Amino acid sequence: MSIFHKSHNRHTPLTALLVGTGVVFFWRGVWGLFDVLIFPDTPILSYSLSLIAGIAILAGTHYLVKELM
């Protein structure tokens, strides 16, 4: 067993916290950019377009169907 693997096992909660925080910050930035770039003056249209695009991507990859069943 390597030193990194041993160290990784001891710091699992810290690693999970750091990775989780990084993911949240990433998506916060993506959503913030979408709010500014996609129809910034009409939030309802922006949200609707994002929702439709998300559903289309999930349906196109068949992920939506797998999660619902």
Residue pairs with C-beta under 8 A, 6 or more apart in sequence:
8 15
34 46
34 50
35 43
35 46
38 46
38 49
38 50
39 45
39 46
39 49
40 46
55 64
58 64
59 65
